[in-house]
Amino acid sequence: MRTALYPGSFDPVTNGHLDIIERAAKLFDRVIVAISKNPGKNPVFSIEEREEMLQEVLKPYNNIEVDLFYGLTVDYAKSQGAQAIIRGLRAISDFENELMMALTNKKLTNSLETIFLMTRAEYSFISSSAVKEVACFGGCVKGMVPPEVEKRIHNKPVCP
Ligand code: ADP
């Protein structure tokens, strides 16, 4: 069985993330969407809320799981028997950081591959932070996030 891990913050999950997840699920037998519990970022949605939103949105797919992890991505990937880490690329600005991460992970665990999927043009401008900024000023986030997230975001203090 070929397993891939898609790690991230998902604060909140966007249609850009969803597109990457759906495409990865066609390439692998099993995809684990893994929310990082590592400190560092100041999330707007709690880890439980982020997990709940992902569970709701991904309910229709039987080869996609949602989980939380703490620590090194490569250690969690190995514990799940994953062969690959999936990451999405939007622009050159993503590349530098993603390359550094992929090379570090390769150094830590040679048997794991990082696979990059290019964003779809219509999602290339979407990021969790842009969604929060639009919502902060009362803008409409329809089409940027799944309806499950849209419903919740307007009840959240998303402004920095
Ligand atoms: P992280 O905090 O690890 O960057 P994110 O939740 O922001 O976590 O993103 C997880 C992954 O999804 C990253 O590889 C990121 O580049 C990718 N990603 C985010 N938004 C998009 C998008 N609109 N299209 C394609 N990939 C995306």
Backbone and ligand atoms as CSV (ligand in chain L), in Angstrom:
chain,resi,resn,atom,element,x,y,z
A,1,MET,N,N,0.839,-1.197,0.000
A,1,MET,CA,C,0.000,0.000,0.000
A,1,MET,C,C,0.880,1.256,0.000
A,2,ARG,N,N,0.596,2.194,-0.911
A,2,ARG,CA,C,1.381,3.427,-0.986
A,2,ARG,C,C,0.666,4.506,-0.161
A,3,THR,N,N,1.391,5.013,0.833
A,3,THR,CA,C,0.815,6.027,1.725
A,3,THR,C,C,1.567,7.344,1.591
A,4,ALA,N,N,0.810,8.454,1.537
A,4,ALA,CA,C,1.436,9.784,1.511
A,4,ALA,C,C,0.910,10.610,2.668
A,5,LEU,N,N,1.793,11.477,3.148
A,5,LEU,CA,C,1.447,12.357,4.250
A,5,LEU,C,C,1.366,13.783,3.705
A,6,TYR,N,N,0.290,14.492,4.039
A,6,TYR,CA,C,0.195,15.909,3.655
A,6,TYR,C,C,0.167,16.721,4.954
A,7,PRO,N,N,1.326,17.213,5.378
A,7,PRO,CA,C,1.376,17.947,6.645
A,7,PRO,C,C,1.151,19.447,6.447
A,8,GLY,N,N,0.640,20.100,7.477
A,8,GLY,CA,C,0.457,21.545,7.402
A,8,GLY,C,C,-0.210,22.089,8.637
A,9,SER,N,N,-0.480,23.399,8.599
A,9,SER,CA,C,-1.157,24.040,9.730
A,9,SER,C,C,-2.676,24.037,9.526
A,10,PHE,N,N,-3.115,24.218,8.279
A,10,PHE,CA,C,-4.537,24.200,7.933
A,10,PHE,C,C,-5.357,25.119,8.851
A,11,ASP,N,N,-4.934,26.379,8.939
A,11,ASP,CA,C,-5.556,27.344,9.858
A,11,ASP,C,C,-6.238,28.477,9.101
A,12,PRO,N,N,-7.331,28.258,8.392
A,12,PRO,CA,C,-8.086,27.013,8.221
A,12,PRO,C,C,-7.745,26.357,6.874
A,13,VAL,N,N,-8.339,25.162,6.660
A,13,VAL,CA,C,-8.190,24.485,5.365
A,13,VAL,C,C,-8.851,25.355,4.288
A,14,THR,N,N,-8.188,25.478,3.132
A,14,THR,CA,C,-8.712,26.288,2.017
A,14,THR,C,C,-9.009,25.381,0.818
A,15,ASN,N,N,-9.622,25.981,-0.203
A,15,ASN,CA,C,-9.877,25.204,-1.422
A,15,ASN,C,C,-8.575,24.838,-2.130
A,16,GLY,N,N,-7.522,25.623,-1.891
A,16,GLY,CA,C,-6.201,25.287,-2.453
A,16,GLY,C,C,-5.670,24.005,-1.822
A,17,HIS,N,N,-5.767,23.897,-0.494
A,17,HIS,CA,C,-5.354,22.664,0.193
A,17,HIS,C,C,-6.182,21.477,-0.327
A,18,LEU,N,N,-7.511,21.705,-0.404
A,18,LEU,CA,C,-8.404,20.610,-0.791
A,18,LEU,C,C,-8.068,20.033,-2.152
A,19,ASP,N,N,-7.729,20.937,-3.073
A,19,ASP,CA,C,-7.382,20.505,-4.418
A,19,ASP,C,C,-6.130,19.605,-4.383
A,20,ILE,N,N,-5.145,20.005,-3.576
A,20,ILE,CA,C,-3.914,19.199,-3.460
A,20,ILE,C,C,-4.255,17.831,-2.840
A,21,ILE,N,N,-5.103,17.831,-1.823
A,21,ILE,CA,C,-5.470,16.579,-1.148
A,21,ILE,C,C,-6.183,15.629,-2.116
A,22,GLU,N,N,-7.135,16.166,-2.863
A,22,GLU,CA,C,-7.898,15.325,-3.811
A,22,GLU,C,C,-6.983,14.736,-4.878
A,23,ARG,N,N,-6.047,15.560,-5.354
A,23,ARG,CA,C,-5.148,15.062,-6.404
A,23,ARG,C,C,-4.188,14.016,-5.841
A,24,ALA,N,N,-3.731,14.231,-4.599
A,24,ALA,CA,C,-2.826,13.249,-3.977
A,24,ALA,C,C,-3.555,11.923,-3.751
A,25,ALA,N,N,-4.851,12.014,-3.433
A,25,ALA,CA,C,-5.631,10.799,-3.149
A,25,ALA,C,C,-5.821,9.943,-4.407
A,26,LYS,N,N,-5.624,10.554,-5.584
A,26,LYS,CA,C,-5.709,9.777,-6.827
A,26,LYS,C,C,-4.375,9.087,-7.117
A,27,LEU,N,N,-3.296,9.607,-6.533
A,27,LEU,CA,C,-1.966,9.053,-6.805
A,27,LEU,C,C,-1.559,7.992,-5.782
A,28,PHE,N,N,-2.145,8.075,-4.586
A,28,PHE,CA,C,-1.758,7.171,-3.498
A,28,PHE,C,C,-2.957,6.369,-3.005
A,29,ASP,N,N,-2.665,5.181,-2.416
A,29,ASP,CA,C,-3.754,4.355,-1.870
A,29,ASP,C,C,-4.345,5.012,-0.633
A,30,ARG,N,N,-3.494,5.696,0.123
A,30,ARG,CA,C,-3.922,6.278,1.397
A,30,ARG,C,C,-3.215,7.625,1.575
A,31,VAL,N,N,-3.999,8.643,1.935
A,31,VAL,CA,C,-3.409,9.968,2.200
A,31,VAL,C,C,-3.774,10.364,3.625
A,32,ILE,N,N,-2.766,10.757,4.387
A,32,ILE,CA,C,-3.011,11.233,5.750
A,32,ILE,C,C,-2.789,12.742,5.759
A,33,VAL,N,N,-3.840,13.485,6.064
A,33,VAL,CA,C,-3.717,14.937,6.211
A,33,VAL,C,C,-3.376,15.160,7.673
A,34,ALA,N,N,-2.163,15.653,7.925
A,34,ALA,CA,C,-1.664,15.699,9.303
A,34,ALA,C,C,-1.466,17.136,9.757
A,35,ILE,N,N,-2.189,17.495,10.814
A,35,ILE,CA,C,-2.103,18.862,11.348
A,35,ILE,C,C,-0.979,18.901,12.372
A,36,SER,N,N,-0.051,19.836,12.146
A,36,SER,CA,C,1.094,19.939,13.046
A,36,SER,C,C,0.690,20.635,14.348
A,37,LYS,N,N,1.072,19.996,15.456
A,37,LYS,CA,C,0.779,20.585,16.770
A,37,LYS,C,C,1.970,21.384,17.284
A,38,ASN,N,N,3.005,21.502,16.439
A,38,ASN,CA,C,4.218,22.193,16.902
A,38,ASN,C,C,3.943,23.654,17.221
A,39,PRO,N,N,4.534,24.142,18.293
A,39,PRO,CA,C,4.328,25.551,18.617
A,39,PRO,C,C,5.075,26.437,17.608
A,40,GLY,N,N,4.848,27.709,17.650
A,40,GLY,CA,C,5.578,28.612,16.752
A,40,GLY,C,C,4.612,29.540,16.083
A,41,LYS,N,N,3.570,28.977,15.457
A,41,LYS,CA,C,2.587,29.841,14.808
A,41,LYS,C,C,1.501,30.139,15.831
A,42,ASN,N,N,0.824,31.241,15.638
A,42,ASN,CA,C,-0.247,31.615,16.565
A,42,ASN,C,C,-1.581,31.356,15.880
A,43,PRO,N,N,-2.101,30.134,15.970
A,43,PRO,CA,C,-3.281,29.811,15.165
A,43,PRO,C,C,-4.545,30.522,15.637
A,44,VAL,N,N,-5.430,30.807,14.680
A,44,VAL,CA,C,-6.727,31.406,14.991
A,44,VAL,C,C,-7.702,30.307,15.408
A,45,PHE,N,N,-7.673,29.194,14.694
A,45,PHE,CA,C,-8.536,28.060,15.016
A,45,PHE,C,C,-7.756,27.083,15.886
A,46,SER,N,N,-8.423,26.563,16.906
A,46,SER,CA,C,-7.748,25.593,17.776
A,46,SER,C,C,-7.477,24.327,16.967
A,47,ILE,N,N,-6.593,23.500,17.491
A,47,ILE,CA,C,-6.251,22.259,16.792
A,47,ILE,C,C,-7.486,21.378,16.624
A,48,GLU,N,N,-8.381,21.400,17.637
A,48,GLU,CA,C,-9.616,20.591,17.575
A,48,GLU,C,C,-10.531,21.112,16.459
A,49,GLU,N,N,-10.634,22.456,16.346
A,49,GLU,CA,C,-11.483,23.037,15.297
A,49,GLU,C,C,-10.918,22.727,13.910
A,50,ARG,N,N,-9.606,22.823,13.797
A,50,ARG,CA,C,-8.989,22.555,12.487
A,50,ARG,C,C,-9.195,21.094,12.086
A,51,GLU,N,N,-9.098,20.205,13.072
A,51,GLU,CA,C,-9.310,18.783,12.810
A,51,GLU,C,C,-10.767,18.536,12.406
A,52,GLU,N,N,-11.685,19.156,13.146
A,52,GLU,CA,C,-13.122,18.981,12.880
A,52,GLU,C,C,-13.480,19.447,11.473
A,53,MET,N,N,-12.946,20.626,11.079
A,53,MET,CA,C,-13.253,21.166,9.751
A,53,MET,C,C,-12.727,20.226,8.663
A,54,LEU,N,N,-11.506,19.727,8.852
A,54,LEU,CA,C,-10.939,18.812,7.857
A,54,LEU,C,C,-11.753,17.516,7.794
A,55,GLN,N,N,-12.161,16.994,8.969
A,55,GLN,CA,C,-12.961,15.759,9.011
A,55,GLN,C,C,-14.259,15.947,8.236
A,56,GLU,N,N,-14.924,17.088,8.458
A,56,GLU,CA,C,-16.206,17.358,7.789
A,56,GLU,C,C,-16.020,17.403,6.278
A,57,VAL,N,N,-15.007,18.156,5.856
A,57,VAL,CA,C,-14.795,18.374,4.430
A,57,VAL,C,C,-14.348,17.089,3.712
A,58,LEU,N,N,-13.610,16.250,4.430
A,58,LEU,CA,C,-13.021,15.066,3.780
A,58,LEU,C,C,-13.832,13.788,4.012
A,59,LYS,N,N,-14.988,13.943,4.620
A,59,LYS,CA,C,-15.854,12.776,4.903
A,59,LYS,C,C,-16.130,11.915,3.660
A,60,PRO,N,N,-16.380,12.526,2.481
A,60,PRO,CA,C,-16.732,11.704,1.324
A,60,PRO,C,C,-15.604,10.797,0.803
A,61,TYR,N,N,-14.390,11.005,1.236
A,61,TYR,CA,C,-13.265,10.242,0.652
A,61,TYR,C,C,-12.868,9.088,1.558
A,62,ASN,N,N,-12.855,7.870,0.988
A,62,ASN,CA,C,-12.548,6.756,1.894
A,62,ASN,C,C,-11.062,6.417,1.995
A,63,ASN,N,N,-10.208,7.083,1.194
A,63,ASN,CA,C,-8.769,6.805,1.360
A,63,ASN,C,C,-8.014,8.013,1.954
A,64,ILE,N,N,-8.775,8.920,2.576
A,64,ILE,CA,C,-8.133,10.084,3.200
A,64,ILE,C,C,-8.436,10.093,4.696
A,65,GLU,N,N,-7.385,10.221,5.491
A,65,GLU,CA,C,-7.544,10.281,6.949
A,65,GLU,C,C,-7.040,11.626,7.453
A,66,VAL,N,N,-7.520,12.027,8.622
A,66,VAL,CA,C,-7.047,13.264,9.248
A,66,VAL,C,C,-6.437,12.888,10.589
A,67,ASP,N,N,-5.271,13.459,10.885
A,67,ASP,CA,C,-4.621,13.142,12.164
A,67,ASP,C,C,-3.851,14.375,12.646
A,68,LEU,N,N,-3.402,14.322,13.888
A,68,LEU,CA,C,-2.585,15.395,14.462
A,68,LEU,C,C,-1.218,14.800,14.750
A,69,PHE,N,N,-0.181,15.621,14.674
A,69,PHE,CA,C,1.118,15.089,15.077
A,69,PHE,C,C,1.958,16.168,15.726
A,70,TYR,N,N,2.898,15.714,16.531
A,70,TYR,CA,C,3.817,16.608,17.229
A,70,TYR,C,C,5.218,16.090,16.944
A,71,GLY,N,N,6.153,16.966,16.689
A,71,GLY,CA,C,7.531,16.530,16.468
A,71,GLY,C,C,7.905,16.572,15.015
A,72,LEU,N,N,8.913,15.790,14.659
A,72,LEU,CA,C,9.424,15.823,13.291
A,72,LEU,C,C,8.448,15.148,12.328
A,73,THR,N,N,8.218,15.800,11.195
A,73,THR,CA,C,7.322,15.236,10.175
A,73,THR,C,C,7.830,13.862,9.724
A,74,VAL,N,N,9.141,13.739,9.569
A,74,VAL,CA,C,9.690,12.462,9.074
A,74,VAL,C,C,9.433,11.326,10.075
A,75,ASP,N,N,9.486,11.627,11.362
A,75,ASP,CA,C,9.231,10.586,12.371
A,75,ASP,C,C,7.773,10.142,12.325
A,76,TYR,N,N,6.891,11.134,12.186
A,76,TYR,CA,C,5.466,10.790,12.102
A,76,TYR,C,C,5.209,9.997,10.814
A,77,ALA,N,N,5.827,10.434,9.699
A,77,ALA,CA,C,5.642,9.743,8.414
A,77,ALA,C,C,6.078,8.283,8.526
A,78,LYS,N,N,7.223,8.068,9.163
A,78,LYS,CA,C,7.721,6.687,9.312
A,78,LYS,C,C,6.776,5.858,10.170
A,79,SER,N,N,6.254,6.477,11.246
A,79,SER,CA,C,5.363,5.744,12.154
A,79,SER,C,C,4.083,5.306,11.434
A,80,GLN,N,N,3.737,6.010,10.351
A,80,GLN,CA,C,2.521,5.678,9.596
A,80,GLN,C,C,2.828,4.823,8.360
A,81,GLY,N,N,4.087,4.497,8.168
A,81,GLY,CA,C,4.476,3.695,7.004
A,81,GLY,C,C,4.350,4.471,5.696
A,82,ALA,N,N,4.483,5.812,5.759
A,82,ALA,CA,C,4.345,6.626,4.537
A,82,ALA,C,C,5.624,6.574,3.699
A,83,GLN,N,N,5.436,6.601,2.380
A,83,GLN,CA,C,6.593,6.632,1.463
A,83,GLN,C,C,6.887,8.058,1.007
A,84,ALA,N,N,5.892,8.948,1.138
A,84,ALA,CA,C,6.079,10.290,0.576
A,84,ALA,C,C,5.412,11.359,1.421
A,85,ILE,N,N,5.989,12.553,1.318
A,85,ILE,CA,C,5.400,13.752,1.916
A,85,ILE,C,C,4.927,14.614,0.749
A,86,ILE,N,N,3.672,15.043,0.800
A,86,ILE,CA,C,3.121,15.898,-0.265
A,86,ILE,C,C,3.189,17.346,0.190
A,87,ARG,N,N,3.605,18.231,-0.707
A,87,ARG,CA,C,3.542,19.666,-0.430
A,87,ARG,C,C,2.994,20.359,-1.678
A,88,GLY,N,N,2.384,21.498,-1.480
A,88,GLY,CA,C,1.843,22.253,-2.610
A,88,GLY,C,C,2.738,23.455,-2.890
A,89,LEU,N,N,2.849,23.814,-4.162
A,89,LEU,CA,C,3.640,24.994,-4.533
A,89,LEU,C,C,2.755,25.981,-5.268
A,90,ARG,N,N,2.787,27.243,-4.814
A,90,ARG,CA,C,1.995,28.279,-5.470
A,90,ARG,C,C,2.862,29.185,-6.325
A,91,ALA,N,N,3.991,29.578,-5.779
A,91,ALA,CA,C,4.805,30.590,-6.468
A,91,ALA,C,C,6.251,30.384,-6.061
A,92,ILE,N,N,7.135,31.122,-6.723
A,92,ILE,CA,C,8.557,31.054,-6.409
A,92,ILE,C,C,8.777,31.305,-4.920
A,93,SER,N,N,7.943,32.186,-4.354
A,93,SER,CA,C,8.112,32.529,-2.933
A,93,SER,C,C,7.941,31.306,-2.030
A,94,ASP,N,N,7.154,30.317,-2.436
A,94,ASP,CA,C,7.027,29.078,-1.651
A,94,ASP,C,C,8.295,28.228,-1.781
A,95,PHE,N,N,8.944,28.356,-2.944
A,95,PHE,CA,C,9.968,27.383,-3.321
A,95,PHE,C,C,11.153,27.310,-2.357
A,96,GLU,N,N,11.650,28.475,-1.973
A,96,GLU,CA,C,12.871,28.507,-1.171
A,96,GLU,C,C,12.708,27.732,0.144
A,97,ASN,N,N,11.632,28.038,0.826
A,97,ASN,CA,C,11.359,27.399,2.099
A,97,ASN,C,C,11.064,25.900,1.923
A,98,GLU,N,N,10.309,25.587,0.873
A,98,GLU,CA,C,9.935,24.184,0.625
A,98,GLU,C,C,11.168,23.346,0.254
A,99,LEU,N,N,12.071,23.941,-0.535
A,99,LEU,CA,C,13.292,23.220,-0.914
A,99,LEU,C,C,14.123,22.922,0.330
A,100,MET,N,N,14.245,23.926,1.200
A,100,MET,CA,C,15.034,23.756,2.427
A,100,MET,C,C,14.451,22.634,3.284
A,101,MET,N,N,13.114,22.626,3.392
A,101,MET,CA,C,12.450,21.598,4.191
A,101,MET,C,C,12.621,20.214,3.574
A,102,ALA,N,N,12.456,20.150,2.248
A,102,ALA,CA,C,12.562,18.855,1.560
A,102,ALA,C,C,13.977,18.304,1.704
A,103,LEU,N,N,14.979,19.170,1.585
A,103,LEU,CA,C,16.371,18.705,1.701
A,103,LEU,C,C,16.685,18.268,3.132
A,104,THR,N,N,16.156,19.004,4.100
A,104,THR,CA,C,16.374,18.625,5.507
A,104,THR,C,C,15.724,17.268,5.782
A,105,ASN,N,N,14.504,17.096,5.296
A,105,ASN,CA,C,13.809,15.824,5.521
A,105,ASN,C,C,14.519,14.670,4.826
A,106,LYS,N,N,15.096,14.930,3.656
A,106,LYS,CA,C,15.835,13.890,2.917
A,106,LYS,C,C,17.087,13.483,3.703
A,107,LYS,N,N,17.718,14.508,4.306
A,107,LYS,CA,C,18.924,14.236,5.103
A,107,LYS,C,C,18.558,13.387,6.328
A,108,LEU,N,N,17.384,13.670,6.902
A,108,LEU,CA,C,16.970,12.940,8.107
A,108,LEU,C,C,16.511,11.518,7.772
A,109,THR,N,N,15.804,11.380,6.655
A,109,THR,CA,C,15.258,10.063,6.275
A,109,THR,C,C,15.346,9.887,4.774
A,110,ASN,N,N,16.377,9.211,4.338
A,110,ASN,CA,C,16.658,9.093,2.909
A,110,ASN,C,C,15.547,8.372,2.134
A,111,SER,N,N,14.839,7.472,2.808
A,111,SER,CA,C,13.839,6.667,2.088
A,111,SER,C,C,12.539,7.431,1.808
A,112,LEU,N,N,12.374,8.609,2.410
A,112,LEU,CA,C,11.131,9.379,2.194
A,112,LEU,C,C,11.314,10.380,1.061
A,113,GLU,N,N,10.356,10.438,0.150
A,113,GLU,CA,C,10.421,11.423,-0.933
A,113,GLU,C,C,9.443,12.556,-0.645
A,114,THR,N,N,9.827,13.802,-0.997
A,114,THR,CA,C,8.862,14.894,-0.963
A,114,THR,C,C,8.359,15.094,-2.377
A,115,ILE,N,N,7.049,15.091,-2.530
A,115,ILE,CA,C,6.451,15.268,-3.856
A,115,ILE,C,C,5.698,16.584,-3.876
A,116,PHE,N,N,6.022,17.431,-4.867
A,116,PHE,CA,C,5.374,18.741,-4.964
A,116,PHE,C,C,4.293,18.705,-6.029
A,117,LEU,N,N,3.124,19.172,-5.664
A,117,LEU,CA,C,2.056,19.333,-6.645
A,117,LEU,C,C,1.851,20.828,-6.857
A,118,MET,N,N,1.804,21.238,-8.119
A,118,MET,CA,C,1.609,22.654,-8.432
A,118,MET,C,C,0.159,23.031,-8.194
A,119,THR,N,N,-0.041,24.197,-7.647
A,119,THR,CA,C,-1.394,24.698,-7.436
A,119,THR,C,C,-2.124,24.804,-8.770
A,120,ARG,N,N,-3.433,24.717,-8.710
A,120,ARG,CA,C,-4.232,25.000,-9.890
A,120,ARG,C,C,-4.307,26.528,-10.023
A,121,ALA,N,N,-4.267,27.048,-11.246
A,121,ALA,CA,C,-4.202,28.503,-11.460
A,121,ALA,C,C,-5.255,29.247,-10.632
A,122,GLU,N,N,-6.475,28.692,-10.590
A,122,GLU,CA,C,-7.563,29.423,-9.901
A,122,GLU,C,C,-7.404,29.454,-8.380
A,123,TYR,N,N,-6.485,28.628,-7.850
A,123,TYR,CA,C,-6.263,28.620,-6.395
A,123,TYR,C,C,-4.916,29.224,-6.015
A,124,SER,N,N,-4.172,29.707,-7.012
A,124,SER,CA,C,-2.785,30.090,-6.763
A,124,SER,C,C,-2.648,31.279,-5.809
A,125,PHE,N,N,-3.717,32.070,-5.675
A,125,PHE,CA,C,-3.644,33.267,-4.806
A,125,PHE,C,C,-4.171,32.968,-3.406
A,126,ILE,N,N,-4.638,31.756,-3.181
A,126,ILE,CA,C,-5.297,31.458,-1.899
A,126,ILE,C,C,-4.301,30.954,-0.866
A,127,SER,N,N,-4.361,31.573,0.314
A,127,SER,CA,C,-3.585,31.081,1.452
A,127,SER,C,C,-4.471,31.232,2.677
A,128,SER,N,N,-4.166,30.476,3.729
A,128,SER,CA,C,-4.955,30.584,4.960
A,128,SER,C,C,-4.877,32.013,5.490
A,129,SER,N,N,-3.701,32.641,5.395
A,129,SER,CA,C,-3.591,34.005,5.942
A,129,SER,C,C,-4.395,35.013,5.138
A,130,ALA,N,N,-4.434,34.856,3.802
A,130,ALA,CA,C,-5.245,35.778,2.979
A,130,ALA,C,C,-6.720,35.622,3.337
A,131,VAL,N,N,-7.147,34.391,3.546
A,131,VAL,CA,C,-8.550,34.126,3.908
A,131,VAL,C,C,-8.891,34.833,5.219
A,132,LYS,N,N,-7.972,34.747,6.198
A,132,LYS,CA,C,-8.219,35.363,7.504
A,132,LYS,C,C,-8.254,36.887,7.380
A,133,GLU,N,N,-7.399,37.415,6.495
A,133,GLU,CA,C,-7.361,38.869,6.330
A,133,GLU,C,C,-8.656,39.371,5.689
A,134,VAL,N,N,-9.122,38.665,4.667
A,134,VAL,CA,C,-10.370,39.061,4.006
A,134,VAL,C,C,-11.519,39.001,5.019
A,135,ALA,N,N,-11.572,37.897,5.779
A,135,ALA,CA,C,-12.655,37.723,6.765
A,135,ALA,C,C,-12.581,38.789,7.851
A,136,CYS,N,N,-11.378,39.188,8.216
A,136,CYS,CA,C,-11.165,40.185,9.268
A,136,CYS,C,C,-11.872,41.496,8.927
A,137,PHE,N,N,-11.826,41.861,7.627
A,137,PHE,CA,C,-12.436,43.128,7.228
A,137,PHE,C,C,-13.839,42.932,6.656
A,138,GLY,N,N,-14.425,41.771,6.975
A,138,GLY,CA,C,-15.820,41.525,6.598
A,138,GLY,C,C,-16.008,41.141,5.143
A,139,GLY,N,N,-14.917,40.807,4.438
A,139,GLY,CA,C,-15.021,40.421,3.022
A,139,GLY,C,C,-15.562,39.009,2.866
A,140,CYS,N,N,-15.991,38.714,1.642
A,140,CYS,CA,C,-16.600,37.413,1.354
A,140,CYS,C,C,-15.507,36.403,0.984
A,141,VAL,N,N,-15.504,35.267,1.658
A,141,VAL,CA,C,-14.467,34.260,1.386
A,141,VAL,C,C,-15.028,33.068,0.596
A,142,LYS,N,N,-16.218,33.255,0.057
A,142,LYS,CA,C,-16.856,32.210,-0.760
A,142,LYS,C,C,-15.932,31.845,-1.929
A,143,GLY,N,N,-15.768,30.579,-2.180
A,143,GLY,CA,C,-14.903,30.136,-3.276
A,143,GLY,C,C,-13.448,29.990,-2.861
A,144,MET,N,N,-13.084,30.580,-1.718
A,144,MET,CA,C,-11.700,30.443,-1.231
A,144,MET,C,C,-11.589,29.284,-0.246
A,145,VAL,N,N,-12.675,29.038,0.460
A,145,VAL,CA,C,-12.685,27.956,1.469
A,145,VAL,C,C,-13.950,27.125,1.285
A,146,PRO,N,N,-13.962,25.892,1.785
A,146,PRO,CA,C,-15.193,25.103,1.703
A,146,PRO,C,C,-16.295,25.738,2.573
A,147,PRO,N,N,-17.567,25.473,2.239
A,147,PRO,CA,C,-18.685,26.083,2.983
A,147,PRO,C,C,-18.612,25.838,4.486
A,148,GLU,N,N,-18.100,24.681,4.903
A,148,GLU,CA,C,-17.980,24.356,6.337
A,148,GLU,C,C,-17.085,25.377,7.050
A,149,VAL,N,N,-16.063,25.853,6.354
A,149,VAL,CA,C,-15.135,26.828,6.943
A,149,VAL,C,C,-15.755,28.224,6.874
A,150,GLU,N,N,-16.408,28.502,5.733
A,150,GLU,CA,C,-17.051,29.808,5.557
A,150,GLU,C,C,-18.034,30.074,6.700
A,151,LYS,N,N,-18.797,29.031,7.065
A,151,LYS,CA,C,-19.794,29.176,8.132
A,151,LYS,C,C,-19.140,29.582,9.446
A,152,ARG,N,N,-17.974,28.979,9.724
A,152,ARG,CA,C,-17.345,29.201,11.039
A,152,ARG,C,C,-16.534,30.483,11.117
A,153,ILE,N,N,-16.004,30.915,9.975
A,153,ILE,CA,C,-14.987,31.974,10.036
A,153,ILE,C,C,-15.573,33.314,10.480
A,154,HIS,N,N,-16.867,33.536,10.174
A,154,HIS,CA,C,-17.435,34.832,10.538
A,154,HIS,C,C,-17.797,34.924,12.016
A,155,ASN,N,N,-17.720,33.781,12.723
A,155,ASN,CA,C,-17.944,33.809,14.176
A,155,ASN,C,C,-16.630,33.823,14.941
A,156,LYS,N,N,-15.541,34.060,14.212
A,156,LYS,CA,C,-14.212,33.960,14.822
A,156,LYS,C,C,-13.525,35.308,14.863
A,157,PRO,N,N,-12.820,35.608,15.907
A,157,PRO,CA,C,-12.013,36.826,15.882
A,157,PRO,C,C,-10.740,36.563,15.074
A,158,VAL,N,N,-10.820,36.755,13.738
A,158,VAL,CA,C,-9.686,36.404,12.884
A,158,VAL,C,C,-8.701,37.558,12.688
A,159,CYS,N,N,-9.053,38.750,13.203
A,159,CYS,CA,C,-8.156,39.885,12.990
A,159,CYS,C,C,-6.906,39.770,13.866
A,160,PRO,N,N,-5.761,40.143,13.286
A,160,PRO,CA,C,-4.522,40.025,14.061
A,160,PRO,C,C,-4.503,40.984,15.244
L,1,ADP,P1,P,2.488,25.221,6.535
L,1,ADP,O1,O,2.268,26.039,7.749
L,1,ADP,O2,O,3.198,23.937,6.768
L,1,ADP,O3,O,2.978,25.960,5.304
L,1,ADP,P2,P,-0.105,25.351,5.331
L,1,ADP,O4,O,-1.369,24.831,5.925
L,1,ADP,O5,O,-0.007,26.838,5.173
L,1,ADP,O6,O,1.018,24.744,6.215
L,1,ADP,O7,O,0.153,24.674,3.934
L,1,ADP,C1,C,0.343,23.296,3.774
L,1,ADP,C2,C,0.838,23.017,2.371
L,1,ADP,O8,O,-0.147,23.411,1.423
L,1,ADP,C3,C,2.100,23.779,1.957
L,1,ADP,O9,O,2.890,22.920,1.153
L,1,ADP,C4,C,1.574,24.936,1.155
L,1,ADP,O10,O,2.521,25.413,0.218
L,1,ADP,C5,C,0.412,24.263,0.444
L,1,ADP,N1,N,-0.608,25.207,0.005
L,1,ADP,C6,C,-1.216,26.177,0.724
L,1,ADP,N2,N,-2.113,26.862,-0.017
L,1,ADP,C7,C,-2.066,26.307,-1.274
L,1,ADP,C8,C,-2.725,26.582,-2.531
L,1,ADP,N3,N,-3.598,27.577,-2.654
L,1,ADP,N4,N,-2.422,25.801,-3.596
L,1,ADP,C9,C,-1.508,24.808,-3.472
L,1,ADP,N5,N,-0.844,24.512,-2.334
L,1,ADP,C10,C,-1.109,25.239,-1.256
